Amino acid sequence: MTLRLWIPIAAIAFQGACATTNTGPEPAVPSLGAEDSAGAIRAAEEVGAAHSPEAALHLELAKEQFEHARKLTSADDRPASTRLLMRARADADLSLALTRASTAKLEAQTAVEKVKAQNVSLQQNN
């Protein structure tokens, strides 16, 4: 029942959003998305995403999408280029997050092992 209620509400909201959208010429800022994507890719590379298999996969996807977006130069290709840059940024961010999570997990495991070793040494001394 609630789904039947939300669908018309979403349709009305979407129509309102479309009615207020400015359809004038787009500002020429294609480099903004490229800069964001390139920065996210660099950040992922700097934290070592290439050393984690899952993170490396998303980093490679981000690089491929970024390069493909840069090849789309005509005005007709701008929406596709923007979408590719957004996907590249998302994949680079995911790669960064996976790398940080992997690093945090390794640090936590090391800390647990240290605590266990200290507990063993304390028990042996008593």
Secondary structure as UniProt FT lines:
FT   HELIX           2..19
FT   HELIX           30..46
FT   TURN            47..48
FT   HELIX           49..51
FT   HELIX           53..71
FT   HELIX           75..77
FT   HELIX           78..125
//
